[in-house]
Amino acid sequence: MATMDGWHLGMTSARHESGPRGVETISTGKGDHGGVSYGAYQLSSKSGTLREYLDQSRYEKEFVGLSPATDAFNDKWKELARTDPAFGQDQHDFIKSTHYYKQVSALKAGGLDLSDRGPAVQDAIWSTSVQYRDLTPSLFRNGLEEKFGEHYKIADLSDKQIVEALQDYKYSRTETLFKSSPAQWDSLRNRAFEEKKDLVGLTEGRLPIQGSRSHGAPSANDGKLEQGERGESVKHLQSQLAQLGVVGRDGKPLHADGDFGANTKYAVEQFQREHGLHVDGVVGRQTQAALGQALSQHTAKQTEQTVAPAAPAPSASPLLSDPRHPDNAM
């Protein structure tokens, strides 16, 4: 397997699964058929991956008597994530042995030996194994056949062509692949699109941006948006703030580019300050509710101004021939 400076196996998947919160991440589970998920690789509580991990982990004893998706379990998970660096490595090693290596072998057994390919293809295998597990070989095979025909030769394809074919197939088949989670379709499509950009970047020597979560990924932080995140949710937030006239640090309306940077954080803080909220630059439930209320009031005011009847025009002075004229003799 080829490598590159600064890259480590699984880094693309971790960004899109959990973003800056990493091992500490606990999803809401809302609209997700897999339920509440945990950690950098979002181990699912409903599909059984979380249980599978704990059953083979030395950390299992920490969760004895606790049930997933409860405050007690979540608190213990966060405590370990904050205080024990080995907790994250333990999860990484679990995914590597039970997901990544198994799918590399399955691909090879099916005629797709990708073991000597570069970081982009390795991260694509890792990410697909985390998200789709045993569907990985068929996704690669179907994506390649759809793009290059049934008789393609893998040796003739570049790493870039391979990851583009895979991600395009995921994007176009989202509704079929996740038919039990329709509420997540938009974010899953966006993840496939954003992840494709990261993987293509790897083929060109660019590392994925760390410390941020793809906005395509289903929310893994209780619906909060904060600095470092990217995607359609951030773009929507920026449009809302611009509509309300909130400006960034540069004094200009925000440009809806989908990148939650320092300028967007400044605008969020300004909005929070003006509405008597806790000023932290993080868009949580209270800030989202205040944004919604402010936009409703803003829209109502605009509508009122649009439909308000025009003031009657001042009446013109009557002509001398008009009986209403004071000097008319009639």
C-alpha positions as CSV (number, residue, x, y, z in Angstrom):
1,M,0.0,0.0,0.0
2,A,1.4,3.4,-1.0
3,T,1.4,6.2,1.6
4,M,1.9,10.0,1.7
5,D,3.1,12.4,4.4
6,G,0.5,13.4,6.9
7,W,-2.0,10.7,5.9
8,H,-3.2,7.9,8.0
9,L,-5.6,5.1,7.1
10,G,-9.2,6.0,7.8
11,M,-8.7,9.8,8.1
12,T,-11.3,10.6,5.4
13,S,-13.9,8.4,7.0
14,A,-13.4,9.8,10.4
15,R,-13.9,13.4,9.1
16,H,-17.2,12.5,7.4
17,E,-18.5,10.2,10.2
18,S,-17.8,12.4,13.2
19,G,-15.7,15.5,12.4
20,P,-13.9,17.5,15.1
21,R,-15.5,15.7,18.0
22,G,-13.9,12.4,17.0
23,V,-14.1,9.6,19.6
24,E,-16.4,11.7,21.8
25,T,-19.1,11.9,19.2
26,I,-22.6,10.6,20.0
27,S,-25.2,11.0,17.3
28,T,-28.9,11.9,18.0
29,G,-30.1,8.8,16.0
30,K,-33.0,10.9,14.6
31,G,-34.1,9.7,11.3
32,D,-31.3,7.1,11.3
33,H,-32.3,3.4,10.9
34,G,-29.1,2.5,12.8
35,G,-30.2,4.5,15.8
36,V,-27.8,6.3,18.1
37,S,-24.1,5.8,17.0
38,Y,-20.9,6.3,18.9
39,G,-17.3,7.3,18.3
40,A,-15.1,8.5,15.4
41,Y,-16.5,5.7,13.2
42,Q,-20.1,5.9,14.5
43,L,-20.6,2.4,15.8
44,S,-24.4,1.8,15.5
45,S,-26.4,0.8,18.6
46,K,-29.2,-0.8,16.6
47,S,-27.3,-2.6,13.9
48,G,-25.2,-4.3,16.5
49,T,-21.8,-2.8,15.6
50,L,-21.5,-1.1,19.0
51,R,-22.3,-4.4,20.8
52,E,-19.8,-6.2,18.6
53,Y,-17.1,-3.7,19.5
54,L,-17.7,-3.8,23.2
55,D,-17.8,-7.6,23.3
56,Q,-14.2,-7.9,22.1
57,S,-12.9,-4.7,23.8
58,R,-11.0,-4.4,27.1
59,Y,-13.3,-1.4,27.7
60,E,-16.4,-3.7,28.0
61,K,-16.1,-3.7,31.8
62,E,-16.6,0.1,31.8
63,F,-20.1,-0.3,30.4
64,V,-21.4,-3.2,32.5
65,G,-25.0,-2.6,33.6
66,L,-25.3,0.4,31.2
67,S,-27.6,0.5,28.1
68,P,-26.8,2.4,24.9
69,A,-28.7,5.6,24.2
70,T,-29.1,6.4,27.9
71,D,-27.5,9.3,29.8
72,A,-25.4,7.0,32.0
73,F,-24.0,5.2,29.0
74,N,-23.4,8.4,27.1
75,D,-21.6,10.0,30.1
76,K,-19.3,7.1,30.5
77,W,-18.5,7.1,26.8
78,K,-17.6,10.8,26.8
79,E,-15.6,10.4,30.0
80,L,-13.4,7.7,28.4
81,A,-13.1,9.7,25.2
82,R,-11.8,12.7,27.1
83,T,-9.5,11.0,29.5
84,D,-8.1,7.9,27.8
85,P,-6.4,8.3,24.4
86,A,-6.2,4.5,24.0
87,F,-10.0,4.4,23.8
88,G,-10.0,5.9,20.3
89,Q,-7.1,3.7,19.2
90,D,-9.0,0.7,20.4
91,Q,-12.0,1.6,18.2
92,H,-9.6,2.3,15.2
93,D,-8.0,-1.2,15.6
94,F,-11.5,-2.8,15.8
95,I,-12.6,-1.2,12.5
96,K,-9.3,-2.1,10.9
97,S,-9.5,-5.8,11.7
98,T,-13.3,-6.4,11.4
99,H,-14.2,-4.1,8.6
100,Y,-11.2,-2.8,6.5
101,Y,-9.1,-6.0,6.3
102,K,-12.1,-8.2,5.7
103,Q,-13.3,-6.0,2.8
104,V,-9.8,-5.8,1.2
105,S,-9.8,-9.6,1.2
106,A,-13.3,-9.8,-0.1
107,L,-12.5,-7.4,-3.0
108,K,-9.4,-9.4,-3.9
109,A,-11.4,-12.7,-3.8
110,G,-13.8,-11.1,-6.3
111,G,-11.1,-10.1,-8.7
112,L,-10.4,-6.6,-7.5
113,D,-7.0,-6.6,-5.9
114,L,-6.6,-3.0,-4.6
115,S,-4.1,-3.7,-1.9
116,D,-1.2,-1.9,-3.7
117,R,-3.3,1.2,-4.5
118,G,-2.6,4.6,-2.9
119,P,-4.2,6.4,0.1
120,A,-7.4,7.5,-1.8
121,V,-8.4,4.0,-2.7
122,Q,-7.4,2.7,0.8
123,D,-9.5,5.4,2.5
124,A,-12.4,4.6,0.1
125,I,-12.3,1.0,1.1
126,W,-12.1,1.9,4.8
127,S,-15.0,4.4,4.5
128,T,-17.2,2.1,2.5
129,S,-16.6,-0.8,4.9
130,V,-17.6,1.4,7.8
131,Q,-20.7,2.7,6.2
132,Y,-21.8,-0.3,4.1
133,R,-19.7,-3.2,5.5
134,D,-20.4,-6.4,3.4
135,L,-21.9,-4.4,0.6
136,T,-18.4,-3.0,-0.1
137,P,-17.4,-5.4,-3.0
138,S,-20.6,-5.0,-4.8
139,L,-20.5,-1.2,-4.5
140,F,-17.0,-1.1,-6.0
141,R,-17.9,-3.6,-8.7
142,N,-21.2,-2.0,-9.7
143,G,-19.7,1.5,-9.7
144,L,-16.8,0.5,-11.9
145,E,-19.0,-1.4,-14.3
146,E,-21.5,1.4,-14.6
147,K,-18.8,3.9,-15.4
148,F,-16.4,1.8,-17.5
149,G,-18.5,-1.0,-18.8
150,E,-18.6,-4.7,-18.0
151,H,-15.2,-5.5,-19.5
152,Y,-13.1,-2.9,-17.8
153,K,-9.6,-3.7,-16.7
154,I,-8.7,-2.5,-13.2
155,A,-5.1,-2.3,-14.1
156,D,-5.9,0.4,-16.7
157,L,-7.8,2.6,-14.2
158,S,-6.1,5.3,-12.1
159,D,-6.9,5.7,-8.4
160,K,-8.8,8.8,-9.2
161,Q,-11.1,7.0,-11.7
162,I,-11.7,4.2,-9.2
163,V,-12.8,6.5,-6.3
164,E,-14.9,8.7,-8.7
165,A,-16.8,5.7,-10.0
166,L,-17.4,4.4,-6.5
167,Q,-18.7,7.8,-5.1
168,D,-20.8,8.6,-8.1
169,Y,-22.5,5.2,-7.7
170,K,-23.1,5.8,-4.0
171,Y,-24.6,9.2,-4.8
172,S,-27.0,8.0,-7.5
173,R,-28.1,5.0,-5.4
174,T,-28.7,6.7,-2.1
175,E,-32.4,6.1,-1.9
176,T,-32.0,2.4,-2.7
177,L,-29.0,1.9,-0.3
178,F,-30.7,3.7,2.6
179,K,-34.4,3.0,1.9
180,S,-35.1,2.7,5.6
181,S,-33.7,6.2,6.4
182,P,-35.5,8.7,4.0
183,A,-34.9,11.6,6.4
184,Q,-31.2,11.2,5.8
185,W,-31.2,11.0,2.0
186,D,-30.1,14.6,1.4
187,S,-27.2,14.4,3.9
188,L,-26.1,11.0,2.7
189,R,-26.0,12.2,-0.9
190,N,-24.1,15.3,0.2
191,R,-21.6,13.0,2.1
192,A,-21.0,11.0,-1.1
193,F,-20.3,14.2,-3.0
194,E,-18.1,15.8,-0.4
195,E,-16.2,12.6,0.3
196,K,-15.5,12.2,-3.4
197,K,-13.8,15.6,-3.4
198,D,-11.6,14.6,-0.4
199,L,-10.7,11.3,-2.1
200,V,-9.9,12.9,-5.4
201,G,-7.8,15.4,-3.4
202,L,-5.8,12.6,-2.0
203,T,-5.0,11.3,-5.5
204,E,-3.6,14.8,-6.2
205,G,-1.6,14.9,-3.0
206,R,-4.0,17.0,-0.9
207,L,-5.0,15.8,2.6
208,P,-8.6,16.0,3.8
209,I,-9.3,19.0,6.0
210,Q,-9.1,17.8,9.6
211,G,-11.1,19.2,12.5
212,S,-14.2,19.6,10.5
213,R,-17.2,17.4,9.6
214,S,-18.7,17.2,6.2
215,H,-22.1,18.7,6.1
216,G,-23.1,15.7,4.2
217,A,-22.8,13.5,7.2
218,P,-25.8,13.0,9.4
219,S,-25.6,15.2,12.4
220,A,-23.4,13.6,15.1
221,N,-23.5,16.4,17.6
222,D,-27.1,16.9,18.6
223,G,-27.8,19.2,15.6
224,K,-25.2,21.8,16.6
225,L,-23.2,23.7,14.0
226,E,-19.8,25.2,15.0
227,Q,-16.6,26.5,13.5
228,G,-14.8,24.0,11.3
229,E,-17.9,22.4,9.8
230,R,-18.8,22.5,6.1
231,G,-21.7,21.7,3.9
232,E,-25.3,22.6,3.0
233,S,-26.4,23.1,6.7
234,V,-23.7,25.8,7.1
235,K,-24.7,27.4,3.8
236,H,-28.3,27.5,4.9
237,L,-27.2,29.1,8.2
238,Q,-25.1,31.8,6.4
239,S,-28.1,32.6,4.1
240,Q,-30.3,33.0,7.2
241,L,-27.9,35.4,8.9
242,A,-27.4,37.4,5.6
243,Q,-31.2,37.7,5.2
244,L,-31.4,39.2,8.7
245,G,-28.7,41.7,7.9
246,V,-26.1,40.2,10.3
247,V,-22.6,40.9,9.0
248,G,-19.2,39.2,9.5
249,R,-16.1,40.5,11.1
250,D,-15.3,42.4,7.8
251,G,-18.6,44.3,8.1
252,K,-20.1,42.7,5.0
253,P,-23.0,40.3,4.6
254,L,-22.0,36.7,4.9
255,H,-21.2,34.8,1.6
256,A,-23.0,31.5,1.7
257,D,-20.0,29.3,0.8
258,G,-20.8,26.5,3.3
259,D,-17.6,26.9,5.3
260,F,-18.1,27.7,9.0
261,G,-15.0,29.9,9.5
262,A,-14.1,32.7,11.8
263,N,-16.2,35.2,9.9
264,T,-19.4,33.0,10.3
265,K,-18.6,32.5,14.0
266,Y,-18.3,36.3,14.5
267,A,-21.7,36.7,12.8
268,V,-23.3,34.0,15.0
269,E,-21.9,35.7,18.1
270,Q,-23.3,39.0,17.0
271,F,-26.7,37.5,16.5
272,Q,-26.5,35.8,19.9
273,R,-25.5,39.0,21.6
274,E,-28.3,41.0,20.0
275,H,-30.9,38.4,21.1
276,G,-29.8,37.9,24.7
277,L,-28.4,34.4,24.1
278,H,-25.3,32.7,25.5
279,V,-22.5,34.0,23.3
280,D,-20.3,31.1,22.2
281,G,-20.5,31.1,18.4
282,V,-22.1,27.7,18.4
283,V,-25.5,27.2,16.7
284,G,-27.4,25.0,19.2
285,R,-31.1,24.5,19.7
286,Q,-31.6,27.9,21.4
287,T,-29.8,29.8,18.7
288,Q,-31.6,27.9,16.0
289,A,-35.0,28.6,17.6
290,A,-34.1,32.3,17.9
291,L,-33.0,32.4,14.2
292,G,-36.3,30.8,13.2
293,Q,-38.3,33.3,15.2
294,A,-36.3,36.3,13.9
295,L,-36.8,35.1,10.3
296,S,-40.5,34.7,10.9
297,Q,-40.7,38.3,12.2
298,H,-38.5,39.5,9.4
299,T,-40.7,37.8,6.8
300,A,-43.9,39.1,8.4
301,K,-42.6,42.7,8.4
302,Q,-41.6,42.4,4.7
303,T,-45.0,41.0,3.8
304,E,-46.8,43.8,5.8
305,Q,-44.8,46.4,3.9
306,T,-45.6,44.8,0.6
307,V,-49.3,44.6,1.1
308,A,-49.9,47.9,3.0
309,P,-52.3,50.1,1.1
310,A,-50.8,53.1,-0.5
311,A,-51.6,56.5,1.1
312,P,-54.3,58.3,-0.9
313,A,-52.8,60.9,-3.3
314,P,-53.6,64.5,-2.3
315,S,-56.6,65.7,-4.2
316,A,-55.9,68.1,-7.0
317,S,-57.4,71.7,-6.7
318,P,-60.7,71.8,-8.6
319,L,-60.9,73.8,-11.9
320,L,-62.8,77.2,-11.9
321,S,-65.5,75.4,-14.0
322,D,-65.9,72.8,-11.2
323,P,-68.9,73.6,-8.9
324,R,-66.6,72.7,-5.9
325,H,-64.3,75.7,-6.7
326,P,-65.1,78.5,-4.2
327,D,-65.2,81.1,-7.0
328,N,-67.6,79.1,-9.2
329,A,-70.8,81.2,-9.7
330,M,-73.0,78.1,-10.1
